[in-house]
Amino acid sequence: MLTNPRVEHAHGRRESRVRGLIGVLVTTVAVLAGCGTPAPDTPAVAGDYSEQSLPNGTQIIPPSGLVPPAPVPPSACGASASLRPGPPVPAGAVPPGRLVADIVARDRLIVGVDQDTNLLSFRDPTTDTLEGFDVDVAREVARDLLGDPAKVEFRLLTPGGRLDALEKNQVDIVAQTMTITCQRAERVAFSTVYLEAYQRVLVTEGSGIAGSADLAGRRVCAATDTTSLATIRRVQPQATIVAVPDWADCLMVLQQRQADAVSTDDAILAGLAAQDPTLEIVGPSLETQPYGIGINKTNTDLVRLVNGTLDRLRVDGTWMRLYDRWLTVLGPVAGPPTPTYRD
């Protein structure tokens, strides 16, 4: 059989192009499969975990086996001592300080808070308003500065965004379960301690976990850039950390069986446990967490004014009324923390 060389050559070229196209497609599929975002390595752990998607921004931190050094206590570096309140400001007068005067001229106090920390700073679904212990303390600052506790503009922050927001003057104060530490005090100023919390562990009832010793080889949820995360890595270096953007994510992760426990301050854990009767707080305190209101380091006049408000809350009984309204689940207290001043 005779063949036409042109037809044979053209047919060969078509076959070559088809084979080349198939090769490209196979290669492309392989490359695309390899370029997908890989799931984080999951260390060998004790739990049988759900395969549901983790919250956006979650990091899985495997155990390092190394024990980080203990932090310097804030009392040792002077971070827990704040500026003494100034003299009372007469009604109608503008408090001292240019930056404070700017707030008065604006006629509202800008406060960094969270909306997912039950009992402390959360959005009431029936009224769509922010409520909680921290929210009420911030409103009292507005009462003293502007004459009206409603003159507040709340801006929502994640735990990892608090310091930046203060340094960039995006907020006037942060009232958001912010633990006073030596490292943070290098970047922002703090009020006196207005609440002392104690880091513990939250688990599902019947989990067999009684404290930090039982967290070895297990997954523990904590919010990113918090003292709680650093503490759990130090007290239990054999735990795998599920680091999430905020504490509401930890509740979801625990309920979905993506972690065995949550570890943070008891004030925060109590708010999580109040939303799920199958959860319980276990074990002794792992660390004391003194809360302070964060303020830009340059605004010393506002630090003194905030401390004046906190002093009033201690003396006139407002602090105890707020504690009894929001935090009695933590148990009885003798009273508010005693302030420490450095001047």
C-alpha positions as CSV (number, residue, x, y, z in Angstrom):
1,M,0.0,0.0,0.0
2,L,1.3,3.3,-1.0
3,T,1.3,6.2,1.5
4,N,1.3,9.9,0.9
5,P,4.5,11.3,2.6
6,R,2.7,14.6,3.3
7,V,-0.3,12.8,5.0
8,E,2.0,10.5,7.0
9,H,4.2,13.4,8.1
10,A,1.1,15.5,9.1
11,H,-0.3,12.5,10.9
12,G,2.9,12.0,12.8
13,R,2.9,15.6,13.8
14,R,-0.7,15.3,15.1
15,E,0.3,12.2,17.1
16,S,3.3,14.0,18.4
17,R,1.2,17.0,19.5
18,V,-1.4,14.8,21.1
19,R,1.3,12.9,23.0
20,G,2.8,16.2,24.0
21,L,-0.6,17.6,25.1
22,I,-1.2,14.5,27.2
23,G,2.2,14.8,28.8
24,V,1.5,18.5,29.6
25,L,-1.8,17.6,31.1
26,V,-0.4,14.8,33.3
27,T,2.4,17.1,34.4
28,T,0.0,19.9,35.1
29,V,-2.2,17.7,37.2
30,A,0.8,16.4,39.2
31,V,2.1,20.0,39.8
32,L,-1.3,21.2,40.9
33,A,-1.7,18.3,43.2
34,G,1.7,19.1,44.7
35,C,1.1,22.8,45.0
36,G,-2.0,22.6,47.1
37,T,-1.7,24.0,50.6
38,P,-0.4,21.1,52.6
39,A,-2.1,20.2,55.8
40,P,0.1,20.9,58.8
41,D,2.0,17.9,60.1
42,T,0.0,16.2,62.9
43,P,2.2,14.8,65.6
44,A,1.4,11.5,67.2
45,V,-1.1,12.3,69.9
46,A,-3.5,10.3,72.1
47,G,-6.8,11.6,70.8
48,D,-9.0,10.4,67.9
49,Y,-9.5,13.8,66.3
50,S,-12.2,15.0,64.0
51,E,-11.2,15.8,60.4
52,Q,-13.4,18.9,60.1
53,S,-11.6,22.1,59.0
54,L,-9.8,24.1,61.6
55,P,-10.6,27.8,62.0
56,N,-8.8,30.1,59.6
57,G,-5.4,31.1,60.8
58,T,-4.9,28.0,63.0
59,Q,-1.3,26.8,63.5
60,I,-0.4,23.3,64.8
61,I,2.7,23.6,67.0
62,P,4.3,20.2,67.6
63,P,5.9,19.5,70.9
64,S,9.5,20.6,71.0
65,G,10.6,18.7,74.0
66,L,12.4,21.8,75.2
67,V,11.2,23.7,78.3
68,P,11.1,27.5,77.7
69,P,12.5,29.6,80.5
70,A,10.0,31.0,83.0
71,P,9.1,34.6,82.3
72,V,10.3,37.4,84.6
73,P,7.4,38.3,87.0
74,P,6.0,41.7,86.3
75,S,6.7,42.7,89.9
76,A,10.4,42.1,89.3
77,C,10.7,44.5,86.4
78,G,8.3,47.1,87.8
79,A,5.6,46.4,85.1
80,S,2.8,45.9,87.7
81,A,3.5,49.3,89.3
82,S,1.7,52.1,87.5
83,L,1.4,55.9,87.6
84,R,-0.5,57.4,90.6
85,P,-3.8,59.1,89.8
86,G,-3.7,62.9,89.5
87,P,-5.9,65.2,91.5
88,P,-9.6,65.1,90.9
89,V,-10.8,67.1,87.9
90,P,-13.6,69.6,88.6
91,A,-16.9,68.9,86.8
92,G,-16.9,70.5,83.4
93,A,-13.1,71.0,83.3
94,V,-10.8,69.4,80.8
95,P,-8.3,66.9,82.3
96,P,-4.6,67.7,81.8
97,G,-2.7,66.5,78.8
98,R,-2.9,67.2,75.1
99,L,-3.8,63.6,74.1
100,V,-6.5,63.4,76.8
101,A,-7.8,66.8,75.5
102,D,-8.0,65.2,72.0
103,I,-10.3,62.5,73.4
104,V,-12.5,65.1,75.1
105,A,-12.7,67.1,71.8
106,R,-13.7,63.9,70.0
107,D,-16.3,63.3,72.7
108,R,-15.9,59.5,72.7
109,L,-13.4,57.0,74.1
110,I,-12.1,54.4,71.6
111,V,-11.7,51.1,73.3
112,G,-10.2,47.9,72.0
113,V,-12.2,44.8,73.0
114,D,-13.2,41.4,72.0
115,Q,-16.7,40.3,71.2
116,D,-16.3,36.5,71.8
117,T,-15.1,36.3,75.4
118,N,-18.2,35.4,77.4
119,L,-18.7,37.2,80.7
120,L,-15.8,39.6,80.0
121,S,-16.4,41.1,76.6
122,F,-19.1,39.5,74.4
123,R,-21.9,40.6,72.0
124,D,-25.4,39.9,73.5
125,P,-27.3,38.2,70.7
126,T,-30.7,39.7,71.9
127,T,-29.6,43.3,72.0
128,D,-26.5,43.2,69.7
129,T,-24.6,45.2,72.3
130,L,-21.2,44.5,73.8
131,E,-21.4,43.5,77.5
132,G,-19.2,42.0,80.2
133,F,-16.8,42.9,83.0
134,D,-14.2,44.4,80.8
135,V,-16.8,46.4,78.8
136,D,-18.3,47.8,82.0
137,V,-14.9,48.8,83.3
138,A,-14.2,50.7,80.0
139,R,-17.6,52.4,80.3
140,E,-16.6,53.7,83.8
141,V,-13.5,55.3,82.3
142,A,-15.7,57.1,79.8
143,R,-18.0,58.2,82.6
144,D,-15.1,59.9,84.5
145,L,-13.5,61.3,81.3
146,L,-16.6,62.4,79.3
147,G,-19.4,62.4,81.8
148,D,-21.3,59.6,80.1
149,P,-20.6,55.8,80.1
150,A,-22.2,55.5,76.7
151,K,-19.6,57.7,75.0
152,V,-17.5,54.7,73.9
153,E,-16.6,53.5,70.5
154,F,-15.6,49.8,70.7
155,R,-13.2,48.4,68.1
156,L,-12.8,44.6,67.9
157,L,-9.3,43.2,68.3
158,T,-7.8,39.8,68.4
159,P,-5.3,39.0,71.2
160,G,-2.5,39.3,68.7
161,G,-3.6,42.7,67.5
162,R,-3.7,44.5,70.9
163,L,-0.2,45.9,71.1
164,D,-0.1,47.1,67.5
165,A,-3.5,48.9,67.9
166,L,-2.1,50.8,70.9
167,E,1.2,51.7,69.4
168,K,-0.5,53.0,66.2
169,N,-3.0,55.0,68.3
170,Q,-5.9,53.1,66.6
171,V,-7.5,52.9,70.1
172,D,-7.2,54.9,73.3
173,I,-7.2,52.0,75.7
174,V,-7.4,48.2,75.5
175,A,-9.7,46.5,78.0
176,Q,-9.4,42.9,76.9
177,T,-8.1,40.4,79.4
178,M,-4.6,41.8,78.8
179,T,-2.0,40.2,81.2
180,I,0.7,42.6,82.4
181,T,4.1,41.2,81.4
182,C,7.6,42.7,81.4
183,Q,7.9,42.1,77.6
184,R,4.6,43.9,76.9
185,A,5.5,46.8,79.2
186,E,8.4,47.6,76.9
187,R,5.9,48.5,74.2
188,V,2.8,49.8,76.0
189,A,1.8,51.3,79.4
190,F,-0.5,49.6,81.8
191,S,-2.9,50.7,84.4
192,T,-2.8,49.1,87.9
193,V,-4.1,45.6,88.1
194,Y,-7.9,45.5,87.9
195,L,-8.4,41.7,88.0
196,E,-6.3,38.7,88.8
197,A,-7.0,35.5,86.9
198,Y,-5.4,32.1,87.2
199,Q,-4.5,29.9,84.2
200,R,-6.1,26.4,84.3
201,V,-7.4,23.7,82.0
202,L,-10.8,23.2,80.4
203,V,-11.8,19.7,79.2
204,T,-14.9,17.6,78.4
205,E,-16.3,15.8,81.4
206,G,-14.9,12.2,81.6
207,S,-11.8,13.0,79.5
208,G,-9.5,11.6,82.1
209,I,-7.5,14.8,82.2
210,A,-7.1,16.2,85.7
211,G,-4.3,18.7,85.1
212,S,-1.3,19.7,83.0
213,A,0.5,16.4,83.7
214,D,-2.2,14.6,81.7
215,L,-1.7,16.9,78.6
216,A,1.5,15.1,77.4
217,G,0.9,13.7,74.0
218,R,-2.4,15.6,73.6
219,R,-3.7,18.6,71.8
220,V,-4.2,21.8,73.8
221,C,-5.9,24.9,72.3
222,A,-4.7,28.4,73.1
223,A,-5.0,31.8,71.4
224,T,-2.0,33.0,69.3
225,D,0.3,35.6,70.9
226,T,-1.0,35.1,74.4
227,T,0.7,34.4,77.7
228,S,-1.5,31.3,78.0
229,L,0.1,29.7,75.0
230,A,3.6,30.4,76.3
231,T,2.7,29.0,79.8
232,I,1.3,25.7,78.4
233,R,4.5,25.2,76.3
234,R,6.5,25.7,79.5
235,V,4.6,23.5,81.9
236,Q,3.9,20.8,79.4
237,P,6.4,20.7,76.6
238,Q,5.1,17.3,75.4
239,A,1.7,18.8,74.4
240,T,0.8,19.7,70.8
241,I,-0.5,23.3,70.7
242,V,-3.5,24.2,68.5
243,A,-3.0,28.0,68.2
244,V,-6.1,29.9,67.0
245,P,-6.9,33.6,66.5
246,D,-9.3,33.9,69.5
247,W,-10.8,32.0,72.4
248,A,-14.2,31.4,70.8
249,D,-12.3,29.3,68.2
250,C,-10.9,27.2,71.1
251,L,-14.4,26.4,72.2
252,M,-15.3,25.2,68.7
253,V,-12.1,23.2,68.3
254,L,-12.8,21.4,71.7
255,Q,-16.4,20.7,70.8
256,Q,-15.4,19.3,67.4
257,R,-12.9,16.9,69.0
258,Q,-10.0,18.7,67.3
259,A,-8.3,19.2,70.7
260,D,-8.3,17.5,74.0
261,A,-8.2,20.7,76.2
262,V,-8.1,24.5,76.3
263,S,-5.8,26.3,78.7
264,T,-6.0,29.9,79.6
265,D,-7.2,32.2,82.4
266,D,-10.0,30.8,84.6
267,A,-12.1,34.0,83.9
268,I,-12.0,33.1,80.2
269,L,-12.5,29.4,80.7
270,A,-15.6,30.1,82.9
271,G,-17.2,32.0,80.0
272,L,-16.5,29.1,77.7
273,A,-17.8,26.5,80.2
274,A,-21.0,28.5,80.7
275,Q,-21.8,27.9,77.0
276,D,-21.5,24.1,77.2
277,P,-22.6,22.0,80.3
278,T,-20.4,19.1,79.2
279,L,-17.2,21.0,79.9
280,E,-15.4,21.4,83.2
281,I,-12.4,23.3,84.5
282,V,-9.8,21.0,86.1
283,G,-6.4,21.2,87.9
284,P,-4.6,23.7,90.0
285,S,-3.5,27.2,88.8
286,L,-0.6,27.1,86.3
287,E,0.2,30.8,86.4
288,T,-1.2,34.0,87.9
289,Q,-2.4,36.4,85.2
290,P,-2.7,40.1,86.4
291,Y,-5.0,42.1,84.0
292,G,-4.2,45.7,83.3
293,I,-5.8,48.2,80.9
294,G,-3.3,48.9,78.0
295,I,-2.5,52.4,77.0
296,N,0.0,54.0,74.6
297,K,3.3,54.7,76.4
298,T,3.3,58.3,75.4
299,N,-0.1,59.0,77.0
300,T,0.9,59.2,80.6
301,D,-2.0,61.6,81.5
302,L,-4.5,59.0,80.3
303,V,-2.7,56.3,82.4
304,R,-3.2,58.5,85.5
305,L,-6.9,59.2,84.6
306,V,-7.6,55.4,84.1
307,N,-6.0,54.6,87.4
308,G,-8.2,57.3,89.1
309,T,-11.2,55.5,87.7
310,L,-10.0,52.2,89.0
311,D,-9.4,53.7,92.4
312,R,-13.0,55.0,92.4
313,L,-14.3,51.6,91.5
314,R,-12.4,50.0,94.4
315,V,-13.6,52.6,96.9
316,D,-17.2,53.2,96.0
317,G,-18.1,49.5,95.6
318,T,-18.6,49.5,91.8
319,W,-15.8,46.9,91.3
320,M,-17.6,44.4,93.6
321,R,-20.9,45.1,92.0
322,L,-19.4,44.3,88.5
323,Y,-17.7,41.2,89.9
324,D,-21.0,40.0,91.4
325,R,-22.8,40.6,88.1
326,W,-20.4,38.9,85.8
327,L,-17.8,36.7,87.6
328,T,-19.3,35.0,90.7
329,V,-18.8,31.7,88.8
330,L,-15.1,32.1,89.8
331,G,-16.0,32.0,93.4
332,P,-16.0,34.6,96.2
333,V,-13.3,37.2,96.5
334,A,-12.3,39.5,99.3
335,G,-12.2,42.5,97.1
336,P,-10.4,44.1,94.1
337,P,-6.6,43.8,93.7
338,T,-4.6,46.3,95.7
339,P,-3.0,48.9,93.4
340,T,0.8,49.4,93.3
341,Y,2.3,52.7,92.2
342,R,5.8,53.7,91.2
343,D,5.6,57.4,91.9
